[in-house]
Amino acid sequence: MKNSTLPSGPVRPIDDPSVAFLLALPLAVIALFVAISYPLQAVVVTVSAIVGLKLLQRSLAARVRRTADRVREISIPGVGTVRFRVQPR
């Protein structure tokens, strides 16, 4: 049998969970219970959200492509005017 020693260096403390995690965890558990209780509605909501996000992504990308060469301006009172151009990847 080998003798082993514990590390004698400083031990890093465990980080406290963030406030966002403390709020998100109960909401995720409730969402899970609702999804289990109403599976068909949960599938419909999930698929609708995915399709909606993909449509939004494509429409925003098309809008950027259409107006890529236009210079946009934002007037900030007391500061001046900011001019910028959005270019697609």
The first five atom37 places (N, CA, C, CB, O) and aatype in JSON, in Angstrom:
{
  "aatype": [12, 11, 2, 15, 16, 10, 14, 15, 7, 14, 19, 1, 14, 9, 3, 3, 14, 15, 19, 0, 13, 10, 10, 0, 10, 14, 10, 0, 19, 9, 0, 10, 13, 19, 0, 9, 15, 18, 14, 10, 5, 0, 19, 19, 19, 16, 19, 15, 0, 9, 19, 7, 10, 11, 10, 10, 5, 1, 15, 10, 0, 0, 1, 19, 1, 1, 16, 0, 3, 1, 19, 1, 6, 9, 15, 9, 14, 7, 19, 7, 16, 19, 1, 13, 1, 19, 5, 14, 1],
  "atom_mask": [
    [1, 1, 1, 1, 1],
    [1, 1, 1, 1, 1],
    [1, 1, 1, 1, 1],
    [1, 1, 1, 1, 1],
    [1, 1, 1, 1, 1],
    [1, 1, 1, 1, 1],
    [1, 1, 1, 1, 1],
    [1, 1, 1, 1, 1],
    [1, 1, 1, 0, 1],
    [1, 1, 1, 1, 1],
    [1, 1, 1, 1, 1],
    [1, 1, 1, 1, 1],
    [1, 1, 1, 1, 1],
    [1, 1, 1, 1, 1],
    [1, 1, 1, 1, 1],
    [1, 1, 1, 1, 1],
    [1, 1, 1, 1, 1],
    [1, 1, 1, 1, 1],
    [1, 1, 1, 1, 1],
    [1, 1, 1, 1, 1],
    [1, 1, 1, 1, 1],
    [1, 1, 1, 1, 1],
    [1, 1, 1, 1, 1],
    [1, 1, 1, 1, 1],
    [1, 1, 1, 1, 1],
    [1, 1, 1, 1, 1],
    [1, 1, 1, 1, 1],
    [1, 1, 1, 1, 1],
    [1, 1, 1, 1, 1],
    [1, 1, 1, 1, 1],
    [1, 1, 1, 1, 1],
    [1, 1, 1, 1, 1],
    [1, 1, 1, 1, 1],
    [1, 1, 1, 1, 1],
    [1, 1, 1, 1, 1],
    [1, 1, 1, 1, 1],
    [1, 1, 1, 1, 1],
    [1, 1, 1, 1, 1],
    [1, 1, 1, 1, 1],
    [1, 1, 1, 1, 1],
    [1, 1, 1, 1, 1],
    [1, 1, 1, 1, 1],
    [1, 1, 1, 1, 1],
    [1, 1, 1, 1, 1],
    [1, 1, 1, 1, 1],
    [1, 1, 1, 1, 1],
    [1, 1, 1, 1, 1],
    [1, 1, 1, 1, 1],
    [1, 1, 1, 1, 1],
    [1, 1, 1, 1, 1],
    [1, 1, 1, 1, 1],
    [1, 1, 1, 0, 1],
    [1, 1, 1, 1, 1],
    [1, 1, 1, 1, 1],
    [1, 1, 1, 1, 1],
    [1, 1, 1, 1, 1],
    [1, 1, 1, 1, 1],
    [1, 1, 1, 1, 1],
    [1, 1, 1, 1, 1],
    [1, 1, 1, 1, 1],
    [1, 1, 1, 1, 1],
    [1, 1, 1, 1, 1],
    [1, 1, 1, 1, 1],
    [1, 1, 1, 1, 1],
    [1, 1, 1, 1, 1],
    [1, 1, 1, 1, 1],
    [1, 1, 1, 1, 1],
    [1, 1, 1, 1, 1],
    [1, 1, 1, 1, 1],
    [1, 1, 1, 1, 1],
    [1, 1, 1, 1, 1],
    [1, 1, 1, 1, 1],
    [1, 1, 1, 1, 1],
    [1, 1, 1, 1, 1],
    [1, 1, 1, 1, 1],
    [1, 1, 1, 1, 1],
    [1, 1, 1, 1, 1],
    [1, 1, 1, 0, 1],
    [1, 1, 1, 1, 1],
    [1, 1, 1, 0, 1],
    [1, 1, 1, 1, 1],
    [1, 1, 1, 1, 1],
    [1, 1, 1, 1, 1],
    [1, 1, 1, 1, 1],
    [1, 1, 1, 1, 1],
    [1, 1, 1, 1, 1],
    [1, 1, 1, 1, 1],
    [1, 1, 1, 1, 1],
    [1, 1, 1, 1, 1]
  ],
  "atom_positions": [
    [[0.84, -1.16, 0.0], [0.0, 0.0, 0.0], [0.89, 1.24, 0.0], [-0.96, -0.01, 1.21], [1.85, 1.33, 0.76]],
    [[0.56, 2.18, -0.86], [1.35, 3.4, -0.98], [0.79, 4.47, -0.07], [1.4, 3.89, -2.43], [-0.42, 4.6, 0.11]],
    [[1.69, 5.24, 0.48], [1.27, 6.41, 1.25], [1.21, 7.61, 0.33], [2.25, 6.68, 2.44], [2.12, 7.85, -0.46]],
    [[0.14, 8.35, 0.41], [0.01, 9.54, -0.42], [-0.27, 10.74, 0.49], [-1.11, 9.38, -1.49], [-0.86, 10.61, 1.56]],
    [[0.16, 11.88, 0.03], [-0.08, 13.1, 0.8], [-1.03, 14.0, 0.03], [1.25, 13.83, 1.11], [-1.06, 13.98, -1.2]],
    [[-1.78, 14.78, 0.74], [-2.67, 15.74, 0.12], [-1.87, 16.95, -0.3], [-3.82, 16.14, 1.07], [-0.86, 17.27, 0.33]],
    [[-2.3, 17.64, -1.33], [-1.56, 18.84, -1.74], [-1.61, 19.88, -0.64], [-2.14, 19.41, -3.05], [-2.66, 20.14, -0.05]],
    [[-0.46, 20.48, -0.37], [-0.38, 21.44, 0.73], [-0.58, 22.88, 0.27], [0.95, 21.31, 1.43], [-0.53, 23.8, 1.09]],
    [[-0.81, 23.1, -1.02], [-0.98, 24.45, -1.54], [-2.36, 25.0, -1.21], [0.0, 0.0, 0.0], [-3.21, 24.3, -0.65]],
    [[-2.57, 26.26, -1.55], [-3.88, 26.87, -1.28], [-4.98, 26.21, -2.12], [-3.84, 28.38, -1.55], [-4.76, 25.83, -3.27]],
    [[-6.13, 26.09, -1.52], [-7.28, 25.48, -2.19], [-8.16, 26.59, -2.72], [-8.08, 24.53, -1.23], [-8.5, 27.52, -1.99]],
    [[-8.53, 26.5, -4.01], [-9.37, 27.52, -4.62], [-10.81, 27.37, -4.15], [-9.3, 27.43, -6.16], [-11.35, 26.26, -4.21]],
    [[-11.45, 28.43, -3.69], [-12.83, 28.3, -3.21], [-13.79, 28.05, -4.37], [-13.25, 29.56, -2.46], [-13.52, 28.41, -5.52]],
    [[-14.89, 27.43, -4.06], [-15.91, 27.15, -5.07], [-16.65, 28.45, -5.37], [-16.91, 26.04, -4.6], [-17.05, 29.16, -4.45]],
    [[-16.82, 28.74, -6.65], [-17.52, 29.96, -7.04], [-19.0, 29.85, -6.71], [-17.34, 30.25, -8.54], [-19.6, 28.78, -6.86]],
    [[-19.58, 30.94, -6.26], [-21.01, 30.99, -6.01], [-21.75, 31.04, -7.34], [-21.39, 32.2, -5.13], [-21.25, 31.63, -8.3]],
    [[-22.92, 30.42, -7.4], [-23.68, 30.49, -8.65], [-24.16, 31.93, -8.9], [-24.88, 29.52, -8.6], [-24.42, 32.68, -7.97]],
    [[-24.28, 32.27, -10.17], [-24.7, 33.63, -10.52], [-26.2, 33.8, -10.3], [-24.34, 33.94, -11.98], [-26.94, 32.83, -10.15]],
    [[-26.63, 35.05, -10.27], [-28.05, 35.35, -10.09], [-28.85, 34.83, -11.28], [-28.27, 36.87, -9.91], [-29.97, 34.33, -11.11]],
    [[-28.28, 34.94, -12.48], [-28.97, 34.45, -13.68], [-29.22, 32.94, -13.57], [-28.15, 34.77, -14.95], [-30.29, 32.46, -13.93]],
    [[-28.24, 32.21, -13.08], [-28.4, 30.77, -12.92], [-29.47, 30.47, -11.87], [-27.07, 30.12, -12.53], [-30.29, 29.56, -12.06]],
    [[-29.46, 31.22, -10.78], [-30.44, 30.99, -9.72], [-31.86, 31.28, -10.19], [-30.11, 31.85, -8.51], [-32.81, 30.66, -9.7]],
    [[-32.03, 32.2, -11.14], [-33.35, 32.47, -11.7], [-33.7, 31.5, -12.82], [-33.41, 33.89, -12.21], [-34.86, 31.12, -12.96]],
    [[-32.71, 31.1, -13.6], [-32.97, 30.24, -14.75], [-33.25, 28.8, -14.35], [-31.8, 30.28, -15.69], [-34.04, 28.13, -15.02]],
    [[-32.65, 28.32, -13.31], [-32.84, 26.92, -12.92], [-34.29, 26.6, -12.57], [-31.95, 26.59, -11.75], [-34.83, 25.64, -13.12]],
    [[-34.95, 27.35, -11.7], [-36.36, 27.04, -11.43], [-37.25, 27.2, -12.66], [-36.89, 27.91, -10.32], [-38.19, 26.43, -12.85]],
    [[-36.96, 28.2, -13.5], [-37.74, 28.37, -14.73], [-37.55, 27.19, -15.68], [-37.36, 29.67, -15.43], [-38.5, 26.76, -16.34]],
    [[-36.34, 26.67, -15.75], [-36.09, 25.51, -16.6], [-36.8, 24.28, -16.08], [-34.58, 25.24, -16.71], [-37.32, 23.48, -16.86]],
    [[-36.83, 24.11, -14.77], [-37.54, 22.96, -14.18], [-39.04, 23.08, -14.44], [-37.26, 22.87, -12.65], [-39.68, 22.09, -14.79]],
    [[-39.59, 24.27, -14.27], [-41.02, 24.48, -14.54], [-41.31, 24.23, -16.02], [-41.45, 25.9, -14.14], [-42.31, 23.59, -16.35]],
    [[-40.45, 24.73, -16.91], [-40.63, 24.51, -18.35], [-40.57, 23.02, -18.69], [-39.57, 25.27, -19.15], [-41.32, 22.55, -19.54]],
    [[-39.69, 22.3, -18.03], [-39.61, 20.86, -18.26], [-40.9, 20.16, -17.84], [-38.42, 20.27, -17.5], [-41.4, 19.29, -18.56]],
    [[-41.44, 20.53, -16.66], [-42.69, 19.93, -16.21], [-43.85, 20.27, -17.14], [-43.01, 20.39, -14.8], [-44.69, 19.41, -17.41]],
    [[-43.89, 21.49, -17.64], [-44.95, 21.88, -18.58], [-44.8, 21.1, -19.88], [-44.9, 23.41, -18.86], [-45.79, 20.64, -20.45]],
    [[-43.56, 20.95, -20.36], [-43.34, 20.21, -21.6], [-43.72, 18.74, -21.44], [-41.88, 20.32, -22.02], [-44.24, 18.13, -22.38]],
    [[-43.48, 18.17, -20.28], [-43.86, 16.78, -20.03], [-45.38, 16.66, -19.94], [-43.2, 16.24, -18.74], [-45.96, 15.67, -20.38]],
    [[-46.04, 17.66, -19.35], [-47.48, 17.62, -19.19], [-48.22, 17.83, -20.5], [-47.92, 18.67, -18.19], [-49.26, 17.22, -20.74]],
    [[-47.68, 18.68, -21.36], [-48.32, 19.0, -22.63], [-47.32, 18.77, -23.77], [-48.84, 20.46, -22.65], [-46.78, 19.73, -24.31]],
    [[-47.06, 17.51, -24.13], [-45.99, 17.24, -25.11], [-46.29, 17.78, -26.51], [-45.75, 15.75, -25.19], [-45.39, 18.3, -27.17]],
    [[-47.52, 17.66, -26.98], [-47.83, 18.13, -28.32], [-47.68, 19.65, -28.42], [-49.25, 17.72, -28.71], [-47.11, 20.16, -29.38]],
    [[-48.19, 20.35, -27.44], [-48.06, 21.8, -27.44], [-46.59, 22.23, -27.31], [-48.89, 22.41, -26.3], [-46.17, 23.21, -27.92]],
    [[-45.82, 21.48, -26.54], [-44.39, 21.8, -26.38], [-43.65, 21.63, -27.71], [-43.76, 20.9, -25.3], [-42.79, 22.44, -28.04]],
    [[-44.0, 20.59, -28.45], [-43.36, 20.37, -29.76], [-43.75, 21.49, -30.72], [-43.76, 19.0, -30.35], [-42.91, 22.0, -31.46]],
    [[-45.03, 21.87, -30.71], [-45.49, 22.94, -31.6], [-44.8, 24.26, -31.27], [-47.03, 23.09, -31.51], [-44.37, 24.97, -32.17]],
    [[-44.7, 24.59, -30.0], [-44.04, 25.84, -29.6], [-42.57, 25.81, -29.97], [-44.2, 26.08, -28.09], [-42.03, 26.81, -30.47]],
    [[-41.9, 24.69, -29.74], [-40.48, 24.58, -30.06], [-40.23, 24.69, -31.56], [-39.92, 23.26, -29.54], [-39.33, 25.43, -31.99]],
    [[-41.01, 23.98, -32.36], [-40.83, 24.03, -33.81], [-41.17, 25.42, -34.34], [-41.71, 22.97, -34.51], [-40.47, 25.93, -35.22]],
    [[-42.21, 26.04, -33.81], [-42.58, 27.39, -34.24], [-41.47, 28.39, -33.91], [-43.89, 27.82, -33.58], [-41.17, 29.26, -34.72]],
    [[-40.88, 28.26, -32.74], [-39.79, 29.17, -32.36], [-38.58, 28.99, -33.27], [-39.39, 28.94, -30.9], [-37.97, 29.97, -33.68]],
    [[-38.24, 27.77, -33.59], [-37.1, 27.5, -34.46], [-37.35, 28.04, -35.86], [-36.8, 25.99, -34.53], [-36.48, 28.69, -36.44]],
    [[-38.54, 27.79, -36.4], [-38.88, 28.28, -37.74], [-38.91, 29.81, -37.75], [-40.24, 27.71, -38.22], [-38.41, 30.43, -38.68]],
    [[-39.48, 30.4, -36.72], [-39.53, 31.86, -36.65], [-38.15, 32.48, -36.59], [0.0, 0.0, 0.0], [-37.89, 33.48, -37.25]],
    [[-37.26, 31.9, -35.8], [-35.89, 32.42, -35.71], [-35.15, 32.27, -37.03], [-35.12, 31.71, -34.6], [-34.39, 33.17, -37.41]],
    [[-35.34, 31.15, -37.73], [-34.68, 30.97, -39.02], [-35.21, 31.97, -40.04], [-34.87, 29.54, -39.53], [-34.43, 32.51, -40.84]],
    [[-36.54, 32.23, -40.04], [-37.1, 33.22, -40.96], [-36.57, 34.62, -40.65], [-38.63, 33.21, -40.88], [-36.25, 35.38, -41.56]],
    [[-36.48, 34.94, -39.37], [-35.94, 36.24, -38.97], [-34.49, 36.38, -39.4], [-36.06, 36.43, -37.46], [-34.07, 37.43, -39.89]],
    [[-33.72, 35.31, -39.22], [-32.31, 35.33, -39.61], [-32.16, 35.56, -41.11], [-31.62, 34.02, -39.2], [-31.35, 36.37, -41.54]],
    [[-32.95, 34.84, -41.9], [-32.84, 34.99, -43.35], [-33.33, 36.35, -43.83], [-33.64, 33.9, -44.05], [-32.73, 36.93, -44.73]],
    [[-34.4, 36.85, -43.23], [-34.91, 38.15, -43.67], [-33.95, 39.27, -43.3], [-36.3, 38.42, -43.06], [-33.75, 40.2, -44.08]],
    [[-33.34, 39.2, -42.12], [-32.35, 40.22, -41.75], [-31.11, 40.14, -42.64], [-31.95, 40.05, -40.28], [-30.55, 41.17, -43.0]],
    [[-30.68, 38.93, -42.98], [-29.52, 38.77, -43.86], [-29.83, 39.33, -45.25], [-29.1, 37.28, -43.96], [-28.98, 39.97, -45.87]],
    [[-31.05, 39.09, -45.74], [-31.43, 39.62, -47.06], [-31.49, 41.14, -47.03], [-32.79, 39.05, -47.5], [-31.1, 41.8, -47.99]],
    [[-31.98, 41.7, -45.94], [-32.06, 43.16, -45.83], [-30.66, 43.77, -45.8], [-32.83, 43.57, -44.56], [-30.43, 44.81, -46.43]],
    [[-29.73, 43.15, -45.1], [-28.35, 43.66, -45.07], [-27.73, 43.58, -46.46], [-27.5, 42.87, -44.05], [-27.03, 44.49, -46.88]],
    [[-27.99, 42.48, -47.18], [-27.45, 42.36, -48.54], [-28.0, 43.44, -49.46], [-27.76, 40.98, -49.1], [-27.27, 43.98, -50.29]],
    [[-29.31, 43.75, -49.33], [-29.93, 44.76, -50.2], [-29.4, 46.16, -49.93], [-31.44, 44.74, -50.02], [-29.26, 46.96, -50.86]],
    [[-29.09, 46.45, -48.69], [-28.7, 47.82, -48.33], [-27.23, 47.89, -47.89], [-29.59, 48.34, -47.21], [-26.87, 48.74, -47.08]],
    [[-26.4, 47.02, -48.44], [-25.01, 46.94, -47.99], [-24.2, 48.18, -48.36], [-24.35, 45.71, -48.58], [-23.31, 48.56, -47.6]],
    [[-24.48, 48.8, -49.49], [-23.65, 49.92, -49.95], [-24.13, 51.27, -49.4], [-23.64, 49.96, -51.45], [-23.45, 52.27, -49.59]],
    [[-25.26, 51.3, -48.75], [-25.81, 52.56, -48.27], [-25.13, 52.99, -46.97], [-27.33, 52.44, -48.06], [-24.89, 52.17, -46.08]],
    [[-24.83, 54.26, -46.87], [-24.24, 54.82, -45.65], [-25.39, 55.26, -44.76], [-23.26, 56.02, -45.96], [-26.26, 56.02, -45.18]],
    [[-25.38, 54.79, -43.53], [-26.42, 55.16, -42.57], [-25.88, 56.21, -41.63], [-26.91, 53.92, -41.78], [-24.68, 56.3, -41.38]],
    [[-26.8, 57.02, -41.11], [-26.39, 58.08, -40.2], [-27.26, 58.06, -38.96], [-26.48, 59.45, -40.89], [-28.47, 57.84, -39.02]],
    [[-26.62, 58.29, -37.83], [-27.34, 58.44, -36.56], [-26.9, 59.77, -35.98], [-27.04, 57.25, -35.56], [-25.72, 60.02, -35.77]],
    [[-27.88, 60.63, -35.73], [-27.58, 61.93, -35.16], [-27.72, 61.86, -33.64], [-28.51, 63.02, -35.75], [-28.78, 61.51, -33.12]],
    [[-26.66, 62.19, -32.94], [-26.65, 62.2, -31.48], [-26.62, 63.66, -31.03], [-25.43, 61.4, -30.9], [-25.63, 64.35, -31.22]],
    [[-27.72, 64.13, -30.42], [-27.78, 65.54, -30.03], [-26.64, 65.91, -29.08], [-29.13, 65.84, -29.38], [-26.36, 65.21, -28.11]],
    [[-26.0, 67.02, -29.37], [-24.91, 67.52, -28.53], [-23.58, 66.87, -28.8], [0.0, 0.0, 0.0], [-22.56, 67.33, -28.28]],
    [[-23.56, 65.81, -29.6], [-22.31, 65.11, -29.88], [-21.93, 65.24, -31.35], [-22.41, 63.64, -29.48], [-20.82, 65.65, -31.68]],
    [[-22.86, 64.88, -32.23], [-22.59, 64.94, -33.66], [-23.33, 63.86, -34.4], [0.0, 0.0, 0.0], [-24.32, 63.31, -33.9]],
    [[-22.86, 63.55, -35.58], [-23.48, 62.54, -36.43], [-22.51, 61.39, -36.63], [-23.91, 63.15, -37.8], [-21.34, 61.6, -36.93]],
    [[-23.01, 60.19, -36.46], [-22.21, 58.98, -36.68], [-22.64, 58.37, -38.0], [-22.37, 57.95, -35.5], [-23.82, 58.12, -38.22]],
    [[-21.69, 58.14, -38.88], [-21.97, 57.51, -40.17], [-21.33, 56.12, -40.17], [-21.42, 58.38, -41.36], [-20.19, 55.94, -39.75]],
    [[-22.1, 55.15, -40.66], [-21.57, 53.79, -40.7], [-22.17, 53.04, -41.86], [-21.85, 53.06, -39.39], [-23.2, 53.43, -42.42]],
    [[-21.52, 51.95, -42.22], [-21.95, 51.09, -43.32], [-21.94, 49.66, -42.81], [-21.04, 51.25, -44.58], [-20.97, 49.25, -42.17]],
    [[-22.99, 48.9, -43.09], [-23.09, 47.5, -42.69], [-22.77, 46.65, -43.92], [-24.52, 47.15, -42.1], [-23.39, 46.82, -44.97]],
    [[-21.8, 45.76, -43.78], [-21.43, 44.9, -44.89], [-21.64, 43.45, -44.51], [-19.98, 45.15, -45.3], [-21.25, 43.03, -43.42]],
    [[-22.26, 42.67, -45.4], [-22.45, 41.25, -45.1], [-21.13, 40.5, -45.15], [-23.44, 40.63, -46.09], [-20.18, 40.93, -45.79]],
    [[-21.08, 39.37, -44.46], [-19.87, 38.55, -44.47], [-19.72, 37.84, -45.77], [-19.87, 37.55, -43.33], [-18.76, 37.11, -45.97]]
  ]
}
